């Protein structure tokens, strides 16, 4: 799993690429504050090597809680900027700081 950030100088956004290695999985999404925790808005595309990947434009100067959903199971990003306890989920969420 990994996150790549590419800042856009001409816009107040950052292109964030989320990738999850899940060769046996049928589907993967990233859900979080930036997309209303909506699976349909965070669908990751499966590549030939078994990695799921997608890039999203996120507003700069913000912090977002998020998780991956791999075949219906919530998974944190081990390389997240930090982690934050979420009472609603009863677990820690990954945090992305831009």
N, C-alpha and C positions, 0 to 999 in steps of 0.2 A: 504494500500500500504506500501511496505517496501523494504529496501535494506539491504542485509547482505554481508559483506566483509570477506573473509577468505584468508589471505596471505599465499603463498606457499614459504617455506624457501629455497627450492632447485631450484626454477625457478623465473625469474623476472616477475611473473604474480600474479594476485589476482583473486580468484574465487569470482565472484559477482553474488548473487542470487537476481533477481528482482521478486517481487510478487505483484499482483494486485487483490483485492477482487472485483469481478464483476459477481455476481451470475446470472444476467439476460443476460449477454453478450454472444454472439456467438463466438467471437474471440478477442484476445489481442496480441499485440506485443510490444517490446521495440525497439525504433529506436534512433540512435544517431551517434556521431562522430566515435564511435568504430566499427560500421557496415555500414557506408556509408548511414545512414538513410534508410536502406533497410528493408522493412516489412518482406520479406521472410527470412532474416537472423536473425530476432529478434522475431520469433514466440514463444509465451508462451503457455505452455500446461495447459489445464483446469483440475483441480483436482475435486474430488467428492464434496468437500465443497464449490465449486464455485470460488475458487481462481485460478488465472492463474499464472504460475511460470516457471522459467527457470534459469539456471546458465551458465555464460559465463566467459571465461578466458580473462581478460583484463590486458594490460601492466601496471606495477607499475610506480610510479612517473609521473603520467599523470592526466589530467583533461579532462572530457568528458561532452559535452552537450547532453542531451537526453530527450525524452518524451515517454510516453506510448501511444499506439493507441488502443483504446477500441471501437470495432464496428465502426471503421472509424473516431472516434473523438479523437483529441489530448488532452492528460491529463498530467499535471505535477505531479511529485512525491512530496507530501507535506514534506516528511522527507529528501529531497535532501540536500547535503552538502551546496549548495547555489543556487542562480538563476541568470541567465544572460540574458539581453535583446538581442534579435536577430533581426536585421533589416530585414533579408530575410523573417522570419516567421511573423514579426510584433507583436511579443509576447515574453514573457520570456520563457526560457527553463530551465529545471532542470539541475543542474551541479553535477557530481560525481567526487570527488577528491580521487585519490588512491596514 
